[in-house]
């Protein structure tokens, strides 16, 4: 497993190359331009590197985002601020 997906496998090579590529491309963009993401650079391998979220993980992510939004508001109730 370590050879296939670990420190020296294709997954780590794809991560390194996508980081370098997106960093290089994004450094040349204008400020108002949309930055490149890993999915833009290596779309076919993106699901291999970052597996899609399950329905439960999606629901938890929405919940965390909603709580973070509510906590950022001035005058948020203490119950929300304490989680």
Buried (B, 14 or more C-beta within 10 A) or exposed (E): EEEEEEEEEEBEEBBEBBEEBBEEEEEEEEEEEEEBEBBBBBEEBBEEBEEEEEEEEEEEEEEEEEBEEEEEEEEEEEEEEEE
